[in-house]
Amino acid sequence: MSQPSISSKRRLLWIFMVIIIVFFALIVRLGYIQIVMGEKYKTLANIQQTRDIPIPAKRGKILDRNGKVLAVSASTNTVWAKPREISNVETTARKLAAILDINELEIAERIDNKKHGLVRVAKWVDDEYAQMIRVANLPGVWIAEDSKRHYPYGSFAAHIIGHTTHDGKGMVGIELAFDSYLRGTPGRWIKSTDGAGRQLPFGIEQYFQPEEGVSIVLTIDETIQHFSEKAVHSAFEINLAKSVTAIVMDIKSGDILAMAISPEFDPNNPRVPLDEILYQEMQIMENDEKLDTWFAMWRNTAVSDIYEPGSTFKLITTAIALELNEVQTNSQFYCTGSIQVADRIIRCWRHYNPHGNQTLAEAVQNSCNPVFVDLGMRIGLDSFYEYLDAFGFADRTGIDLPGESNSLLLRKSSVGPVELATISFGQGIAITPLQLITAVSAIANDGMMMRPRIVKELLDSEGNSIKNFEETFVRQVVSKKTSETMLEIMESVVTDGSGRNAYIPGYRVGGKTGTSQKVIDGAYKEGFYVASFIGVAPSNNPTLAVLVIVDEPNGVSNFGSITAAPVVREILEESLRYLDIKPSYTEEEAKELLLEDVVVPEVRKMTLQEATKVLAKSSLKYNVETINYSDENAIIVDMFPKPKAVVPENSIILLYTSNSKDESFVSVPDFTGMTIAETNNLLRKIGLRLRVQGSGFATSQFPRASTSVTPGTIVSVEFE
């Protein structure tokens, strides 16, 4: 046998070296994969070999103070699909579309995308349809537990509760503020699969139960909230307002018992306005405009909007002056109709018929601006701003609601004599409704300010309390003596002053009216007002404070005494009786109760002279709420109570006048055959408002065509 040649040996050596190098490279590569990239490939293998289906946690409930459920998550189902397991996309899509009533092409597009390991076919599927899918036994299609947020009372307390997104995250209100508590901990459903995504018959299956979220107990009382919403909705329609806001506060604890806002929305379907006209307008809006409209609709005006409080702020000025001992209840003032401050003349609202001699209490009753300018100058800038801070106007209240605004105060260095004068009667300062009711409640609560509270406690899934939100005393703002004096003055406003419409027989009610002109584009705009009234009751043992704000009333009157005071009365009267606070009638009130009832006669379109004679024959008194009261030929354009209302003898009928028979009436057009948009545009041009019934084209209307009505009247039109 011949020996291998040297060249053969060299060839074998090279082959051996190459083999060693290749093996070494493979060892290095294997080490890199197993050691360096091990975790990555392990994760990829787990993704490929397991199906991980998320199980959303059930959100916690939202309850009123008495345990009434205001928001709850209902059990439902979600349909998932794994595209790699679906062999026949068309058949699967067709069967799912038939059960779920979803477009077949849309489903096919989702389940045919092999790039995604898991896709969601449909959310919030009822048990009936989920069971049908299970029976169909479609490969690659799975049913997982899910939950859907439900608000059993629809629009009830919507601006407080808020709503959630499609994915169950808090969007506004309590749902947003306490989202981290409410949402709970999601669960998981994990199954073993092979490389192709098919479930292994003997693989590992794990189910991690979702943990239900914490429940929130509010301070809101469902019954008082109902009273408030009913009154606010009625005021919204009667006054043809842009919006109406009401807050009811427990004076002693700071608890918010009700917070009602109209127009409202339904959190079950938050993007669809309840107002038919707004709904029609949104159909042609761009996306950005729609977004702005939605957020405006969801906005809680009680905490997020600031406004000039007007005369309701005079309670603050009066309390400061009394606390500093600058005045007494019987201090004398004289109103000439105006007062000069620096180079500016500031008029009283009744400059055409000055109040003349009056005490401090009478000045509050009369809401006389010159007197409060005088008080502001007596108090002085430094003391005034010190007390504004003490009353909480320099800071947010800290309530547990998102989006709370702060007040708008001029820097003290920018305040001159004129600015101090206007602030003293509630102009030139912008605050939130919540700040005002908190401050006035402090005045009524022996001078003790409480932090507003809207969340009472947190409960676990078993109903056990896990956290209490205690009542919080903030500071002593004024003395008990000042508080008692202020309550007497506030009560006199209702019994003898501009707040008569808030009077409730058997209860001692105190309060203050307010009417302020709105600032639009940096200037006060004629014809745009905010009317308000704040009331407390009973004055001898303050329990409830109620603030009602009517934004841009377009009815007969812009005065808070007419538009807002009756709303406060309605809320207080029903709430006091609900809380079992018994009435205590005075001797005079008891006599009034024995008077016979009379029917209010029709006096509209009469002259003031004619109307007063008709009312006198019916044993009724009257008050004229407009500046033409001294003109006997002024025409009555409206009245309150309305004709045919039944009232006791000697009741006061409020009359609203105008200068002539022609300028205050418009003729109602015929809308037959018009669309909602056409009808609304025509009504706006002539100063009337539309109430829509149905959709399509106008078929009937009330008032009828050619009827003479006052500007701002609501015309109800039925569309088919």
PLY file of the C-alpha trace (Angstrom):
ply
format ascii 1.0
element vertex 720
property float x
property float y
property float z
element edge 719
property int vertex1
property int vertex2
end_header
0.00 0.00 0.00
1.50 3.25 -1.06
1.99 6.13 1.36
-0.13 9.27 0.87
1.69 11.99 -0.87
2.66 15.23 0.82
0.01 17.12 -1.19
-2.70 14.71 0.02
-1.59 15.22 3.61
-1.73 18.95 3.17
-5.22 18.68 1.66
-6.42 16.57 4.58
-4.91 19.03 7.04
-6.72 21.95 5.43
-10.00 20.02 5.44
-9.50 19.20 9.12
-8.78 22.86 9.95
-11.83 24.00 8.05
-13.97 21.47 9.93
-12.53 22.69 13.26
-13.21 26.33 12.32
-16.78 25.52 11.26
-17.41 23.61 14.49
-15.91 26.45 16.51
-18.13 28.98 14.68
-21.16 26.82 15.34
-20.26 26.58 19.02
-19.86 30.38 19.21
-23.13 30.90 17.36
-24.93 28.42 19.61
-23.51 30.14 22.68
-24.61 33.52 21.36
-28.13 32.24 20.73
-28.45 30.45 24.06
-26.65 32.88 26.32
-26.72 36.34 24.76
-30.05 36.10 22.89
-31.62 33.46 25.11
-34.18 35.70 26.79
-35.33 37.21 23.51
-35.90 33.86 21.82
-37.52 32.50 24.94
-39.99 35.38 24.84
-40.64 34.86 21.13
-41.19 31.14 21.72
-43.66 31.87 24.51
-45.55 34.25 22.24
-45.67 31.66 19.48
-46.49 28.73 21.73
-49.06 30.41 23.98
-52.26 32.35 23.55
-52.48 35.22 26.06
-55.98 36.69 26.08
-56.46 39.79 28.30
-59.43 39.74 30.68
-60.48 43.31 31.58
-61.26 43.92 35.23
-64.73 45.03 36.22
-64.69 48.70 37.20
-65.82 49.57 40.70
-69.28 50.99 41.25
-70.14 54.62 41.87
-72.75 55.02 44.61
-74.63 57.90 46.19
-74.31 58.54 49.95
-77.15 56.08 50.66
-75.77 53.24 48.53
-77.82 53.88 45.38
-75.87 52.58 42.36
-75.17 55.39 39.87
-72.59 53.58 37.71
-71.87 49.87 37.38
-69.97 47.53 35.08
-72.16 44.83 33.55
-70.68 41.46 32.54
-70.43 40.94 28.80
-68.17 39.19 26.25
-65.48 39.97 23.71
-64.87 37.89 20.57
-61.20 37.25 19.80
-59.59 35.51 16.84
-56.13 34.08 16.07
-55.61 34.47 12.30
-53.04 31.67 12.06
-55.58 29.13 13.28
-58.25 30.16 10.76
-57.98 28.05 7.62
-61.16 29.24 5.90
-61.40 33.01 6.30
-64.50 33.48 4.11
-66.59 30.86 5.92
-65.56 32.11 9.36
-66.24 35.76 8.43
-69.65 34.89 6.97
-70.78 32.97 10.08
-69.51 35.67 12.47
-71.15 38.43 10.43
-74.50 36.62 10.51
-74.39 36.26 14.31
-72.91 39.65 15.22
-74.62 41.75 12.52
-71.28 43.18 11.42
-70.08 43.74 7.86
-68.60 40.48 6.54
-65.78 42.18 4.63
-64.74 44.09 7.74
-64.48 40.87 9.76
-62.63 39.08 6.94
-60.07 41.88 6.76
-59.35 41.59 10.49
-59.04 37.79 10.73
-57.02 37.42 7.52
-54.09 39.49 8.77
-51.52 36.82 9.71
-49.11 39.45 11.04
-51.19 39.76 14.22
-51.17 36.92 16.71
-54.52 37.94 18.23
-57.22 40.30 16.96
-60.44 41.55 18.54
-63.45 40.82 16.36
-66.23 42.37 18.48
-66.58 43.99 21.89
-69.53 43.93 24.32
-71.29 40.91 22.86
-74.40 39.69 24.71
-74.39 36.20 26.24
-76.98 35.01 23.71
-74.74 35.78 20.73
-71.60 34.58 22.51
-73.26 31.21 23.05
-74.20 31.03 19.35
-70.52 31.55 18.45
-69.49 28.81 20.87
-72.00 26.41 19.31
-70.69 27.29 15.82
-67.29 25.96 17.00
-65.24 28.13 14.66
-61.50 27.25 14.68
-59.36 30.13 15.87
-62.29 32.09 17.38
-62.55 32.52 21.15
-64.91 34.17 23.63
-63.45 36.01 26.61
-65.16 37.68 29.56
-65.48 41.45 29.43
-67.40 44.24 31.13
-69.27 47.30 29.91
-69.85 50.49 31.87
-73.52 51.20 32.44
-75.26 54.22 33.95
-78.71 53.00 35.03
-80.23 56.50 35.33
-78.98 57.86 32.01
-78.18 61.57 32.18
-78.67 61.67 35.96
-75.68 63.41 37.65
-73.74 62.97 34.39
-71.45 65.97 34.96
-70.42 64.59 38.36
-70.04 60.92 37.44
-68.55 61.49 33.99
-68.09 58.57 31.61
-65.45 56.18 30.26
-63.79 55.68 26.90
-64.52 52.71 24.63
-61.62 50.92 26.33
-63.00 51.48 29.82
-60.73 54.34 30.92
-62.14 57.32 32.82
-62.76 60.28 30.53
-64.28 63.03 32.72
-65.81 63.47 36.17
-65.36 60.97 38.99
-64.62 58.30 36.38
-61.46 60.22 35.49
-60.51 61.58 38.92
-60.64 58.10 40.53
-59.76 56.02 37.48
-56.77 54.37 39.21
-59.09 53.11 41.97
-62.05 52.19 39.79
-60.32 50.27 37.00
-59.01 47.36 39.10
-56.37 44.84 37.91
-56.89 43.05 34.54
-56.74 39.23 34.37
-55.19 36.88 31.77
-56.14 33.63 30.07
-53.04 31.73 28.87
-53.14 28.54 26.73
-50.33 26.42 25.21
-50.21 26.11 21.39
-47.92 24.51 18.81
-45.75 26.41 16.35
-48.69 26.87 13.98
-50.82 28.37 16.74
-53.04 25.31 17.31
-53.98 24.60 20.92
-52.19 21.60 22.40
-54.66 19.03 23.78
-52.48 18.39 26.85
-50.84 21.77 27.10
-50.74 24.06 30.10
-53.72 26.37 30.61
-53.71 29.17 33.19
-56.46 31.61 34.12
-55.64 34.68 36.21
-58.83 36.13 37.67
-59.20 39.91 37.18
-59.44 41.94 40.35
-62.51 44.18 40.55
-61.93 47.88 41.06
-62.67 49.87 44.19
-66.16 51.38 44.52
-66.63 55.10 45.16
-69.28 56.41 47.58
-70.21 60.03 46.80
-71.66 62.62 49.15
-74.42 63.18 46.56
-77.92 62.39 47.76
-79.84 60.80 44.89
-83.15 62.32 46.02
-81.83 65.88 46.42
-79.97 65.50 43.12
-83.29 64.54 41.53
-85.01 67.61 43.02
-82.21 69.81 41.72
-82.14 68.36 38.23
-85.90 68.70 37.86
-85.80 72.35 38.93
-82.76 73.16 36.79
-84.17 71.53 33.67
-87.42 73.46 34.08
-85.51 76.74 34.56
-83.41 75.99 31.48
-86.51 75.71 29.32
-88.53 78.54 30.89
-85.66 81.05 30.74
-84.40 79.91 27.32
-80.95 79.95 28.89
-77.57 78.94 27.55
-77.14 76.82 30.69
-78.35 76.51 34.28
-76.18 75.31 37.18
-77.21 74.42 40.73
-75.16 73.31 43.74
-76.60 72.09 47.03
-74.16 72.01 49.96
-74.47 70.74 53.52
-73.41 73.88 55.36
-72.00 72.17 58.43
-69.95 69.45 56.71
-69.14 70.91 53.29
-70.71 67.85 51.61
-72.00 68.41 48.10
-75.52 66.94 48.16
-76.36 67.82 44.57
-74.72 69.37 41.52
-77.12 69.74 38.60
-76.34 71.21 35.19
-78.56 71.68 32.15
-78.22 70.95 29.26
-77.14 67.46 30.23
-75.78 64.44 28.34
-76.23 60.67 28.62
-72.95 58.99 29.70
-74.19 55.74 28.14
-73.84 57.48 24.78
-71.81 60.60 25.57
-71.08 61.68 22.02
-74.72 62.02 21.01
-76.28 65.30 22.29
-79.70 65.07 23.89
-80.52 68.42 22.28
-81.97 67.61 18.85
-80.85 70.94 17.37
-77.26 70.48 18.52
-77.36 66.92 17.21
-78.38 68.16 13.76
-75.68 70.85 13.82
-72.99 68.30 14.72
-73.76 66.24 11.62
-72.02 68.84 9.45
-69.18 69.73 11.84
-65.51 69.03 11.17
-63.76 66.63 13.57
-61.98 69.39 15.51
-65.23 71.29 15.96
-66.99 68.11 17.09
-64.27 67.52 19.68
-64.68 71.03 21.07
-68.46 70.55 21.19
-68.14 67.27 23.08
-65.84 68.73 25.71
-68.12 71.75 26.10
-71.06 69.37 26.56
-69.19 67.34 29.21
-67.79 70.39 31.02
-68.81 70.69 34.67
-69.58 74.42 34.86
-69.92 74.29 38.66
-66.17 73.74 39.09
-64.59 74.51 35.71
-66.17 77.85 34.74
-65.55 81.25 36.29
-68.01 84.14 36.18
-68.52 87.56 37.70
-70.83 86.90 40.68
-72.47 90.31 40.71
-74.63 91.16 43.70
-74.34 87.75 45.40
-70.78 88.83 46.18
-72.16 91.70 48.27
-72.65 89.18 51.08
-68.86 88.79 51.22
-68.29 92.55 51.29
-70.92 93.00 54.01
-69.44 90.22 56.15
-65.94 91.74 55.89
-67.20 95.21 56.85
-69.10 93.82 59.84
-66.15 91.70 60.95
-63.83 94.73 60.84
-66.45 96.71 62.79
-66.62 99.32 60.01
-70.44 99.24 60.06
-73.40 97.95 62.05
-76.73 96.59 60.83
-78.43 99.90 61.50
-75.66 102.09 60.04
-77.19 104.80 57.85
-76.44 105.38 54.16
-77.91 107.63 51.50
-78.28 106.66 47.84
-78.44 109.51 45.33
-78.45 107.11 42.39
-74.70 107.21 41.82
-71.33 107.69 43.49
-68.12 109.20 42.15
-64.90 107.21 42.53
-61.77 108.93 41.21
-62.76 110.05 37.68
-65.56 107.51 37.31
-69.26 107.77 38.17
-70.70 104.45 39.32
-74.46 104.20 39.11
-76.90 102.30 41.25
-79.01 99.83 39.28
-82.01 102.01 40.29
-80.40 105.33 39.46
-83.67 106.50 37.88
-85.37 106.27 41.30
-82.65 106.41 44.02
-83.07 104.47 47.24
-82.40 107.53 49.43
-81.97 106.89 53.17
-81.36 103.24 54.08
-79.69 101.13 56.74
-77.02 98.53 55.96
-79.65 95.77 56.08
-81.88 97.72 53.71
-78.94 98.38 51.38
-78.38 94.62 51.10
-82.11 94.12 50.51
-82.04 96.82 47.83
-78.70 95.62 46.41
-77.59 99.25 46.25
-74.21 99.56 44.50
-73.12 102.96 45.95
-73.39 101.60 49.50
-71.04 98.72 48.68
-68.60 101.07 47.01
-68.60 102.98 50.31
-68.03 99.71 52.23
-65.14 98.76 49.95
-63.43 102.10 50.61
-63.96 101.74 54.37
-62.48 98.23 54.36
-59.43 99.27 52.32
-57.45 97.34 49.72
-55.12 95.41 52.05
-57.88 94.18 54.35
-60.16 93.39 51.42
-57.55 91.16 49.77
-56.67 89.55 53.08
-60.29 88.47 53.50
-60.64 87.42 49.86
-57.83 84.98 50.60
-59.48 83.90 53.85
-62.77 83.23 52.04
-60.93 80.98 49.60
-61.05 83.12 46.47
-57.28 83.05 45.98
-57.09 79.24 45.70
-59.00 76.29 44.33
-61.25 74.57 46.84
-59.51 71.20 46.36
-62.68 69.24 45.59
-62.13 65.73 44.17
-63.31 66.59 40.67
-61.07 67.14 37.64
-60.74 70.46 35.86
-61.35 72.79 38.80
-60.55 76.38 37.83
-59.11 79.06 40.04
-60.54 82.54 40.39
-59.45 85.49 38.32
-58.26 88.24 40.67
-56.43 91.39 39.75
-52.98 91.66 41.28
-53.23 93.88 44.32
-50.69 96.24 42.80
-53.05 96.74 39.82
-56.09 97.62 41.93
-56.94 101.29 42.16
-59.95 103.02 43.73
-62.24 102.20 40.78
-61.23 98.53 40.69
-61.73 98.20 44.45
-65.15 99.83 44.10
-66.33 97.44 41.39
-64.96 94.36 43.17
-66.96 95.37 46.26
-70.22 94.73 44.39
-69.04 91.65 42.48
-67.72 93.09 39.25
-64.10 92.87 38.10
-63.62 89.58 39.94
-64.33 86.15 38.43
-64.85 83.07 40.61
-66.25 79.56 40.30
-69.75 78.73 41.55
-68.15 76.26 43.98
-65.94 78.97 45.49
-68.95 81.21 46.08
-71.17 78.62 47.77
-68.23 77.50 49.91
-67.64 81.08 51.08
-71.31 81.82 51.80
-71.67 78.48 53.62
-68.76 79.57 55.83
-70.63 82.77 56.67
-73.70 80.73 57.64
-71.69 78.10 59.56
-70.70 80.35 62.48
-67.88 81.67 60.29
-66.21 78.24 59.92
-65.13 77.25 56.42
-65.33 73.56 55.45
-63.58 72.06 52.42
-66.12 70.94 49.81
-66.36 67.14 49.76
-67.90 65.03 47.01
-66.34 61.63 47.76
-67.27 60.08 51.09
-65.41 56.74 51.12
-63.92 53.89 49.10
-65.27 50.32 49.30
-63.65 47.03 48.28
-65.45 44.39 46.19
-67.02 42.96 49.37
-68.45 46.33 50.37
-65.96 46.96 53.19
-64.73 50.49 53.73
-61.03 50.82 52.90
-60.67 54.61 53.02
-62.74 57.45 54.47
-62.58 61.04 53.26
-63.16 62.96 56.46
-64.88 66.33 56.78
-62.15 69.00 56.71
-62.26 72.26 58.66
-60.24 74.86 56.73
-60.26 78.01 58.86
-62.36 80.42 60.90
-63.13 83.21 58.44
-65.41 85.50 60.47
-66.72 85.42 64.01
-69.90 83.73 65.19
-71.35 87.16 65.93
-70.79 88.29 62.33
-72.31 85.03 61.13
-75.47 85.57 63.17
-75.79 89.16 61.95
-75.33 88.11 58.34
-78.01 85.43 58.66
-80.46 88.08 59.89
-79.57 90.35 56.96
-79.84 87.49 54.44
-83.25 86.55 55.83
-84.44 90.14 55.48
-83.51 90.01 51.77
-86.02 87.17 51.34
-88.75 88.60 53.56
-88.46 92.28 52.60
-86.05 92.59 49.68
-85.25 91.32 46.20
-85.26 87.66 47.24
-89.00 87.35 47.88
-89.34 84.63 45.25
-87.25 82.33 47.45
-89.61 82.65 50.42
-91.01 79.35 51.75
-93.90 79.52 54.27
-92.90 77.83 57.52
-89.16 78.10 56.94
-86.72 80.90 57.61
-84.81 81.37 54.38
-81.94 83.77 53.77
-80.28 84.66 50.51
-79.08 87.17 47.96
-79.85 87.83 44.32
-77.27 88.58 41.65
-77.31 89.84 38.07
-74.06 90.49 36.23
-73.28 91.52 32.69
-71.04 89.05 30.85
-67.59 89.84 29.56
-67.25 88.66 25.96
-64.06 89.27 23.97
-62.70 91.44 26.76
-65.67 93.81 27.08
-69.05 93.87 28.82
-71.63 92.96 26.20
-75.11 94.41 26.25
-77.87 91.81 26.43
-75.69 89.00 27.85
-76.22 88.40 31.56
-75.71 85.86 34.31
-78.57 85.74 36.81
-78.08 84.00 40.13
-79.41 83.48 43.63
-77.80 81.91 46.68
-79.98 80.81 49.56
-79.50 79.21 52.98
-82.13 77.51 55.15
-83.29 77.40 57.82
-81.73 80.72 58.87
-82.10 79.90 62.56
-80.22 76.59 62.12
-78.44 76.67 58.74
-78.45 73.25 57.10
-78.52 73.70 53.35
-76.99 76.23 50.98
-78.25 76.34 47.39
-76.69 78.33 44.55
-78.45 78.60 41.18
-76.85 80.31 38.18
-78.77 81.00 34.96
-76.34 81.78 32.15
-77.72 84.08 29.45
-81.44 83.98 30.27
-83.40 84.96 27.18
-86.86 85.05 28.70
-88.65 88.12 29.96
-86.23 88.93 32.78
-82.47 88.89 33.30
-82.80 89.44 37.06
-81.68 86.74 39.47
-84.70 87.53 41.62
-86.96 86.31 38.82
-84.97 83.62 37.02
-82.91 82.00 39.80
-84.70 82.65 43.11
-87.76 80.49 42.27
-85.41 77.61 41.39
-83.67 77.89 44.76
-87.04 77.95 46.47
-88.16 74.77 44.69
-84.97 72.89 45.56
-84.95 74.08 49.18
-88.63 73.39 49.80
-88.48 69.80 48.54
-85.09 69.09 50.15
-86.04 70.44 53.60
-89.15 68.29 53.67
-87.18 65.26 52.46
-84.65 65.81 55.28
-87.61 65.90 57.67
-86.92 69.48 58.77
-90.37 70.47 60.00
-91.87 73.84 59.07
-92.62 76.24 61.90
-95.27 78.72 60.78
-95.40 82.20 62.27
-98.74 83.62 63.30
-98.85 85.72 60.15
-98.00 82.71 57.95
-100.69 80.66 59.65
-103.23 83.38 58.78
-102.00 83.39 55.19
-102.63 79.65 55.00
-106.28 80.28 55.92
-106.77 82.72 53.05
-108.90 81.60 50.14
-107.25 80.63 46.89
-107.83 82.76 43.81
-107.13 82.23 40.13
-104.57 84.60 38.63
-106.26 86.64 35.87
-104.76 87.38 32.47
-103.31 90.90 32.38
-100.71 90.61 29.60
-101.01 93.16 26.78
-102.89 95.49 29.19
-101.47 98.80 30.34
-100.07 98.90 33.85
-103.06 101.00 34.97
-105.56 98.46 33.58
-103.65 95.48 34.98
-103.50 96.80 38.55
-107.28 97.30 38.61
-107.88 93.73 37.41
-105.49 92.32 40.02
-107.09 94.38 42.80
-110.52 92.92 41.95
-109.00 89.43 42.45
-107.53 90.43 45.84
-103.97 90.24 44.49
-101.01 92.56 44.95
-98.33 93.32 42.38
-94.72 94.29 41.91
-93.29 95.72 38.71
-89.86 94.33 37.96
-88.89 96.62 35.08
-87.81 100.24 35.04
-90.97 101.52 33.32
-93.08 100.83 36.41
-93.83 104.53 36.91
-95.42 104.79 33.46
-99.10 103.88 33.77
-99.28 103.36 30.02
-96.47 100.81 30.00
-97.62 97.50 28.53
-97.53 94.25 30.53
-95.49 91.80 28.42
-95.37 88.97 30.95
-96.22 88.00 34.50
-95.39 85.50 37.23
-97.25 83.40 38.30
-98.86 82.81 34.92
-102.60 83.28 34.27
-104.88 80.50 35.61
-102.40 79.64 38.38
-104.09 79.19 41.77
-102.56 81.31 44.56
-103.66 82.55 48.02
-105.33 85.96 48.39
-102.94 88.91 48.72
-100.22 87.06 46.80
-97.79 89.28 44.90
-97.91 89.00 41.11
-94.71 90.06 39.36
-95.32 92.19 36.29
-92.91 92.90 33.42
-93.51 95.97 31.31
-92.45 97.53 28.05
-92.90 101.03 26.60
-95.25 100.32 23.69
-97.70 97.80 22.38
-95.65 97.02 19.29
-92.00 96.63 20.21
-92.30 93.65 22.54
-94.32 91.23 20.41
-93.46 89.23 17.31
-95.69 87.19 15.04
-95.05 83.44 14.86
-94.40 82.31 11.24
-95.85 79.20 9.61
-93.21 76.45 9.55
-95.18 73.77 7.69
-92.90 71.73 5.43
-89.65 73.23 6.75
-86.70 71.18 8.03
-85.38 71.51 11.59
-82.43 73.62 10.43
-84.65 75.96 8.35
-87.12 76.37 11.23
-84.37 77.06 13.76
-82.66 79.65 11.53
-85.93 81.53 10.96
-86.80 81.54 14.67
-83.37 82.85 15.63
-83.75 85.77 13.22
-86.94 86.94 14.95
-85.75 86.22 18.52
-87.70 83.04 19.24
-86.53 79.60 20.42
-87.29 76.13 19.06
-88.34 72.95 20.86
-88.07 69.95 18.50
-90.39 66.95 18.52
-89.51 64.17 16.05
-87.50 64.61 12.85
-88.10 65.30 9.16
-90.41 68.13 8.07
-92.62 70.40 10.18
-96.24 69.26 10.37
-97.67 71.17 13.35
-96.64 73.88 15.80
-97.57 75.68 19.00
-98.14 78.61 19.26
-99.96 78.60 15.93
-98.88 80.74 12.98
-99.63 84.49 13.26
-99.87 84.31 17.08
-98.27 87.36 18.78
-95.67 86.36 21.38
-92.89 88.04 23.35
-89.29 87.70 22.15
-87.60 84.58 23.50
-90.78 82.49 23.52
-90.28 78.76 22.87
-92.13 77.51 19.79
-92.80 73.77 19.88
-92.71 72.26 16.38
-93.50 68.64 15.52
-91.53 67.10 12.64
-92.40 63.92 10.75
0 1
1 2
2 3
3 4
4 5
5 6
6 7
7 8
8 9
9 10
10 11
11 12
12 13
13 14
14 15
15 16
16 17
17 18
18 19
19 20
20 21
21 22
22 23
23 24
24 25
25 26
26 27
27 28
28 29
29 30
30 31
31 32
32 33
33 34
34 35
35 36
36 37
37 38
38 39
39 40
40 41
41 42
42 43
43 44
44 45
45 46
46 47
47 48
48 49
49 50
50 51
51 52
52 53
53 54
54 55
55 56
56 57
57 58
58 59
59 60
60 61
61 62
62 63
63 64
64 65
65 66
66 67
67 68
68 69
69 70
70 71
71 72
72 73
73 74
74 75
75 76
76 77
77 78
78 79
79 80
80 81
81 82
82 83
83 84
84 85
85 86
86 87
87 88
88 89
89 90
90 91
91 92
92 93
93 94
94 95
95 96
96 97
97 98
98 99
99 100
100 101
101 102
102 103
103 104
104 105
105 106
106 107
107 108
108 109
109 110
110 111
111 112
112 113
113 114
114 115
115 116
116 117
117 118
118 119
119 120
120 121
121 122
122 123
123 124
124 125
125 126
126 127
127 128
128 129
129 130
130 131
131 132
132 133
133 134
134 135
135 136
136 137
137 138
138 139
139 140
140 141
141 142
142 143
143 144
144 145
145 146
146 147
147 148
148 149
149 150
150 151
151 152
152 153
153 154
154 155
155 156
156 157
157 158
158 159
159 160
160 161
161 162
162 163
163 164
164 165
165 166
166 167
167 168
168 169
169 170
170 171
171 172
172 173
173 174
174 175
175 176
176 177
177 178
178 179
179 180
180 181
181 182
182 183
183 184
184 185
185 186
186 187
187 188
188 189
189 190
190 191
191 192
192 193
193 194
194 195
195 196
196 197
197 198
198 199
199 200
200 201
201 202
202 203
203 204
204 205
205 206
206 207
207 208
208 209
209 210
210 211
211 212
212 213
213 214
214 215
215 216
216 217
217 218
218 219
219 220
220 221
221 222
222 223
223 224
224 225
225 226
226 227
227 228
228 229
229 230
230 231
231 232
232 233
233 234
234 235
235 236
236 237
237 238
238 239
239 240
240 241
241 242
242 243
243 244
244 245
245 246
246 247
247 248
248 249
249 250
250 251
251 252
252 253
253 254
254 255
255 256
256 257
257 258
258 259
259 260
260 261
261 262
262 263
263 264
264 265
265 266
266 267
267 268
268 269
269 270
270 271
271 272
272 273
273 274
274 275
275 276
276 277
277 278
278 279
279 280
280 281
281 282
282 283
283 284
284 285
285 286
286 287
287 288
288 289
289 290
290 291
291 292
292 293
293 294
294 295
295 296
296 297
297 298
298 299
299 300
300 301
301 302
302 303
303 304
304 305
305 306
306 307
307 308
308 309
309 310
310 311
311 312
312 313
313 314
314 315
315 316
316 317
317 318
318 319
319 320
320 321
321 322
322 323
323 324
324 325
325 326
326 327
327 328
328 329
329 330
330 331
331 332
332 333
333 334
334 335
335 336
336 337
337 338
338 339
339 340
340 341
341 342
342 343
343 344
344 345
345 346
346 347
347 348
348 349
349 350
350 351
351 352
352 353
353 354
354 355
355 356
356 357
357 358
358 359
359 360
360 361
361 362
362 363
363 364
364 365
365 366
366 367
367 368
368 369
369 370
370 371
371 372
372 373
373 374
374 375
375 376
376 377
377 378
378 379
379 380
380 381
381 382
382 383
383 384
384 385
385 386
386 387
387 388
388 389
389 390
390 391
391 392
392 393
393 394
394 395
395 396
396 397
397 398
398 399
399 400
400 401
401 402
402 403
403 404
404 405
405 406
406 407
407 408
408 409
409 410
410 411
411 412
412 413
413 414
414 415
415 416
416 417
417 418
418 419
419 420
420 421
421 422
422 423
423 424
424 425
425 426
426 427
427 428
428 429
429 430
430 431
431 432
432 433
433 434
434 435
435 436
436 437
437 438
438 439
439 440
440 441
441 442
442 443
443 444
444 445
445 446
446 447
447 448
448 449
449 450
450 451
451 452
452 453
453 454
454 455
455 456
456 457
457 458
458 459
459 460
460 461
461 462
462 463
463 464
464 465
465 466
466 467
467 468
468 469
469 470
470 471
471 472
472 473
473 474
474 475
475 476
476 477
477 478
478 479
479 480
480 481
481 482
482 483
483 484
484 485
485 486
486 487
487 488
488 489
489 490
490 491
491 492
492 493
493 494
494 495
495 496
496 497
497 498
498 499
499 500
500 501
501 502
502 503
503 504
504 505
505 506
506 507
507 508
508 509
509 510
510 511
511 512
512 513
513 514
514 515
515 516
516 517
517 518
518 519
519 520
520 521
521 522
522 523
523 524
524 525
525 526
526 527
527 528
528 529
529 530
530 531
531 532
532 533
533 534
534 535
535 536
536 537
537 538
538 539
539 540
540 541
541 542
542 543
543 544
544 545
545 546
546 547
547 548
548 549
549 550
550 551
551 552
552 553
553 554
554 555
555 556
556 557
557 558
558 559
559 560
560 561
561 562
562 563
563 564
564 565
565 566
566 567
567 568
568 569
569 570
570 571
571 572
572 573
573 574
574 575
575 576
576 577
577 578
578 579
579 580
580 581
581 582
582 583
583 584
584 585
585 586
586 587
587 588
588 589
589 590
590 591
591 592
592 593
593 594
594 595
595 596
596 597
597 598
598 599
599 600
600 601
601 602
602 603
603 604
604 605
605 606
606 607
607 608
608 609
609 610
610 611
611 612
612 613
613 614
614 615
615 616
616 617
617 618
618 619
619 620
620 621
621 622
622 623
623 624
624 625
625 626
626 627
627 628
628 629
629 630
630 631
631 632
632 633
633 634
634 635
635 636
636 637
637 638
638 639
639 640
640 641
641 642
642 643
643 644
644 645
645 646
646 647
647 648
648 649
649 650
650 651
651 652
652 653
653 654
654 655
655 656
656 657
657 658
658 659
659 660
660 661
661 662
662 663
663 664
664 665
665 666
666 667
667 668
668 669
669 670
670 671
671 672
672 673
673 674
674 675
675 676
676 677
677 678
678 679
679 680
680 681
681 682
682 683
683 684
684 685
685 686
686 687
687 688
688 689
689 690
690 691
691 692
692 693
693 694
694 695
695 696
696 697
697 698
698 699
699 700
700 701
701 702
702 703
703 704
704 705
705 706
706 707
707 708
708 709
709 710
710 711
711 712
712 713
713 714
714 715
715 716
716 717
717 718
718 719
